Every structure is written in structure tokens, then in C-alpha cells.
Amino acid sequence: MRKLPRVLVVEDEPSIAELIAVNLRHNGFSPIVVFDADAAQREVDAVLPDVILLDWMLPGQSGVQLARQWRAHERSKAVPIIMLTARSEESDKVQGLDAGADDYITKPFSTQELLARIRAVLRRRAPEAVNDTVQAGGLMLDAAAHRVSFEGRELKLGPTEFRLLHFLMKHPERVHTRAALLDRIWGDHVFIEERTVDVHIKRLREALGVAGALIETVRGAGYRFSPRALESVADARSA
């Protein structure tokens, strides 16, 4: 029997939480509803969900704080998080993404939009079809083992950053627009804004450390993975 994807719904408004849960059940998901951060943490500690729908505003600890906490923990860092928020300002959305959310959805939202976003993060979490190894100088990505290392030291990347790096390393020295990266990494997830790419590139560079210089910004065009930048990285490290 096929296992239904577990969705942890962290929402302090019971009417909204129940509406989400009903729609999830009717569309092939197994929802678990909690109303505060403590209960959410207990559920994550007990059984890791496949996706977390996390309200921004919660009693006590905020959703943003909770997202940061889960991303910092080895066991929960790869679980996709979708922020539920009434905040529509770009700075608020960026704050949620910076905290570790994979996506956000602004209230009020339609059921179809929510389901599309959940299916999209589940697709992104699925293993790459090509389990190859890509290398550029001291940076190596092993798709089968889902590991990235630089000069022998393993680096910790989130699932979206991993897919982004894999794609860029497979297509070096080519400039990729934000729209092209959205299409390749997020698929047909039409709700994602191009600004989201910038946030994930920033997170990827931070995770790569010195090797983050390999990902170049091409002003007015997009991003490029350039192995040639390894020379400047080496020069910077030896200086």
C-alpha cells in the first residue's frame, strides 16, 4: 500500500488549520495539525514529516525562529518548509526564505495553489534521476550519495541548494537567467518569484564558503558557474 506523504500543519488558527487538513486528506496527503511551536517540535522529534506548512505568527516562538532551528539541526535540515504568512512585503518573504523556508504562500490562498506548492517541494526533494559525480577543481558533487565536498571537506547544503549547484556544475561557463533556473529547479511551479533564486544563490554561496566564488553574478543577465574562478580563489587563499 502506498504511503501517503505526511504534512505537518503548524497553524494557530483552528479554523484555518482544519480547512487545510480537510483539503490535504481529500488530495492524498496525511496531515498532522498542531497549534504552537512546542507541539510542532514534538512531532518533528517523533516522526519527520515529508513537508511542513509553517505559520509565520505563532504563540511564543515564531515560525521564522522555528524554521531556523530546524535548518540548524542535522536530522531536520532537509525537510521542505512552506511558510504560511499574511505578510506580503518582499522583505518579509526574503526573511522567511533566509530563515530556511523553501517556499512561502501569502494568506488568503487557494487550495489549488497550496497543493501545487506542496507537490512542487516534494518533487524537488526527490532524488535526481542522474546519479552522477561532477567535479570542478577541489569542488565535488556526488549526486548518488547526495554529498558535496570542497578540497576533501564535506559541505552541508539544503535540498534546493543541492539541486541548484548540480545543475550549474553540469552546465559550466553558461549564463543562466533567473527564469531559466526557476524552470529547471522549480519545474512548473509558476507561483515562485524570480527574487527567490537570488535568496537560494546567496544561501548556496554561504554554504560553499570559499568555493562560493565559483558562482558568478552576471549583471543584468543571471548566474554562471565558472571553474576559471578557481584561480582567483586559490590566489585569495594564498595571499
C-alpha positions as CSV (number, residue, x, y, z in Angstrom):
1,M,0.0,0.0,0.0
2,R,1.4,3.4,-1.0
3,K,2.5,5.6,1.9
4,L,0.7,8.9,2.0
5,P,3.0,12.0,2.3
6,R,2.9,13.3,5.9
7,V,2.3,17.0,6.1
8,L,2.8,18.8,9.4
9,V,0.5,21.8,9.6
10,V,1.7,24.3,12.2
11,E,-1.2,26.9,12.4
12,D,-2.5,28.6,15.5
13,E,-6.0,29.4,14.0
14,P,-8.0,26.2,14.3
15,S,-10.5,27.1,11.5
16,I,-7.6,27.6,9.0
17,A,-5.8,24.5,10.2
18,E,-8.9,22.3,9.9
19,L,-9.6,23.7,6.4
20,I,-6.1,22.9,5.3
21,A,-6.2,19.4,6.8
22,V,-9.5,18.6,5.2
23,N,-8.2,19.6,1.7
24,L,-5.0,17.7,2.3
25,R,-6.8,14.5,3.2
26,H,-9.0,14.8,0.1
27,N,-6.0,15.1,-2.1
28,G,-3.9,12.2,-1.0
29,F,-1.9,13.6,2.0
30,S,-1.7,12.6,5.6
31,P,-2.0,15.9,7.7
32,I,-0.9,16.3,11.3
33,V,-2.2,19.5,12.8
34,V,-0.5,21.4,15.8
35,F,-1.1,24.9,17.1
36,D,2.2,26.0,18.6
37,A,5.9,25.7,18.3
38,D,6.3,23.2,21.2
39,A,3.8,20.8,19.8
40,A,5.4,21.2,16.3
41,Q,8.8,20.3,17.8
42,R,7.4,17.2,19.5
43,E,6.0,16.0,16.2
44,V,9.3,16.6,14.4
45,D,11.2,14.8,17.1
46,A,8.8,11.8,16.9
47,V,8.5,11.3,13.2
48,L,9.9,13.5,10.5
49,P,7.2,14.8,8.1
50,D,7.6,14.9,4.4
51,V,6.6,18.6,4.3
52,I,6.0,21.3,6.9
53,L,3.4,24.1,6.5
54,L,4.6,26.6,9.0
55,D,2.6,29.7,10.0
56,W,4.7,32.8,10.4
57,M,2.9,34.1,13.5
58,L,2.7,31.6,16.4
59,P,2.3,31.9,20.1
60,G,5.6,32.0,21.8
61,Q,8.3,31.1,19.3
62,S,7.7,32.5,15.8
63,G,7.6,30.3,12.6
64,V,10.8,32.1,11.4
65,Q,12.6,31.1,14.6
66,L,11.3,27.6,14.3
67,A,12.5,27.3,10.7
68,R,16.0,28.4,11.7
69,Q,16.0,25.9,14.5
70,W,15.1,23.0,12.2
71,R,17.5,24.0,9.5
72,A,20.4,24.1,12.0
73,H,19.6,20.5,13.2
74,E,21.2,17.7,11.2
75,R,18.1,15.5,11.4
76,S,15.5,18.0,10.2
77,K,17.6,20.3,7.9
78,A,16.4,18.7,4.7
79,V,12.6,18.7,5.4
80,P,10.9,21.1,3.0
81,I,9.3,24.0,4.8
82,I,6.5,26.2,3.3
83,M,5.8,29.4,5.2
84,L,2.2,30.5,5.6
85,T,2.1,34.2,6.1
86,A,-0.2,37.2,6.0
87,R,2.9,39.4,5.2
88,S,3.1,40.3,1.6
89,E,6.1,42.7,1.6
90,E,9.1,41.4,-0.3
91,S,11.4,42.0,2.7
92,D,9.2,39.7,4.8
93,K,9.2,37.0,2.2
94,V,13.0,37.2,1.9
95,Q,13.3,37.0,5.7
96,G,11.3,33.7,5.6
97,L,13.5,32.3,2.8
98,D,16.6,33.4,4.6
99,A,15.4,31.5,7.7
100,G,15.4,28.3,5.7
101,A,11.9,28.1,4.2
102,D,11.8,26.5,0.7
103,D,8.7,28.5,-0.3
104,Y,6.1,30.8,1.1
105,I,2.4,31.4,0.4
106,T,0.5,34.5,1.3
107,K,-2.9,34.4,3.0
108,P,-5.5,34.2,1.8
109,F,-4.6,31.5,-0.6
110,S,-6.5,29.0,-2.8
111,T,-6.5,25.3,-2.1
112,Q,-5.1,24.6,-5.6
113,E,-2.2,26.9,-5.1
114,L,-1.3,25.4,-1.8
115,L,-1.5,21.8,-3.2
116,A,0.7,22.9,-6.2
117,R,3.3,24.3,-3.8
118,I,3.4,21.1,-1.7
119,R,3.7,18.9,-4.8
120,A,6.5,21.1,-6.1
121,V,8.6,20.9,-2.9
122,L,8.1,17.1,-2.9
123,R,9.3,16.9,-6.5
124,R,12.4,19.0,-5.6
125,R,13.1,16.7,-2.7
126,A,13.0,13.6,-4.8
127,P,16.4,12.1,-5.8
128,E,18.0,13.3,-9.1
129,A,17.3,10.9,-12.0
130,V,21.0,11.0,-12.9
131,N,23.2,9.8,-10.0
132,D,26.5,11.1,-11.4
133,T,29.5,12.7,-9.9
134,V,30.6,16.2,-11.0
135,Q,33.9,17.8,-10.2
136,A,35.4,21.2,-10.7
137,G,38.9,21.6,-9.2
138,G,38.5,20.9,-5.5
139,L,34.7,21.0,-5.5
140,M,33.0,17.7,-6.0
141,L,29.3,16.8,-6.0
142,D,28.2,13.2,-5.7
143,A,24.5,13.0,-6.7
144,A,24.1,9.4,-5.7
145,A,25.3,9.9,-2.2
146,H,23.9,13.5,-2.1
147,R,27.2,14.9,-0.8
148,V,29.2,17.9,-1.7
149,S,32.8,18.5,-0.7
150,F,35.5,21.1,-1.3
151,E,39.1,20.0,-1.0
152,G,38.0,16.9,0.9
153,R,35.9,18.7,3.4
154,E,32.2,17.9,3.3
155,L,29.8,20.8,3.0
156,K,26.2,21.0,4.2
157,L,23.6,22.0,1.6
158,G,19.9,22.1,1.7
159,P,17.9,20.2,-0.9
160,T,17.2,23.2,-3.1
161,E,20.8,24.4,-3.0
162,F,22.0,20.9,-3.8
163,R,19.8,20.8,-7.0
164,L,20.9,24.3,-7.9
165,L,24.6,23.5,-7.6
166,H,24.2,20.2,-9.5
167,F,22.6,22.0,-12.4
168,L,25.1,24.8,-12.5
169,M,28.1,22.4,-12.3
170,K,26.6,20.3,-15.2
171,H,26.4,23.4,-17.3
172,P,29.6,25.4,-16.6
173,E,30.5,28.8,-18.2
174,R,26.9,29.3,-19.3
175,V,24.9,32.2,-18.1
176,H,21.5,31.1,-16.7
177,T,18.7,33.6,-16.3
178,R,16.6,33.6,-13.1
179,A,13.6,32.5,-15.2
180,A,15.6,29.6,-16.7
181,L,16.8,28.5,-13.2
182,L,13.2,28.6,-11.9
183,D,12.1,26.4,-14.8
184,R,14.8,23.9,-14.3
185,I,15.0,23.8,-10.5
186,W,11.4,24.5,-9.5
187,G,9.8,23.0,-12.6
188,D,6.2,24.1,-13.4
189,H,5.9,25.8,-10.0
190,V,4.5,29.0,-11.5
191,F,4.0,30.8,-8.2
192,I,7.7,31.3,-7.3
193,E,9.1,34.8,-7.9
194,E,12.4,35.4,-9.5
195,R,13.7,37.0,-6.3
196,T,13.6,33.5,-4.7
197,V,16.5,32.5,-7.0
198,D,18.7,35.3,-5.5
199,V,18.0,34.1,-2.0
200,H,18.9,30.5,-2.8
201,I,22.1,31.5,-4.6
202,K,23.0,33.6,-1.5
203,R,22.4,30.5,0.7
204,L,24.4,28.3,-1.7
205,R,27.4,30.6,-1.7
206,E,27.4,30.8,2.1
207,A,27.3,27.0,2.3
208,L,30.2,26.7,-0.2
209,G,32.4,29.1,1.7
210,V,35.5,30.0,-0.3
211,A,34.2,27.9,-3.2
212,G,31.1,30.2,-3.4
213,A,33.3,32.4,-5.7
214,L,32.7,29.8,-8.4
215,I,29.2,31.1,-8.8
216,E,29.4,34.4,-10.6
217,T,26.7,37.1,-10.9
218,V,26.4,38.3,-14.5
219,R,24.9,41.7,-14.0
220,G,21.6,42.1,-15.9
221,A,21.6,38.5,-17.1
222,G,21.8,35.9,-14.3
223,Y,24.3,33.5,-12.9
224,R,27.2,31.4,-14.1
225,F,29.3,28.6,-12.7
226,S,32.8,29.3,-13.7
227,P,35.6,26.8,-12.9
228,R,38.0,29.6,-14.1
229,A,37.2,31.4,-10.9
230,L,39.2,28.7,-9.1
231,E,42.3,30.5,-9.9
232,S,41.2,33.7,-8.1
233,V,40.0,31.5,-5.2
234,A,43.5,29.9,-5.0
235,D,45.1,33.3,-5.2
236,A,42.9,34.7,-2.4
237,R,43.7,31.8,-0.2
238,S,47.5,32.0,-0.7
239,A,47.6,35.8,-0.2
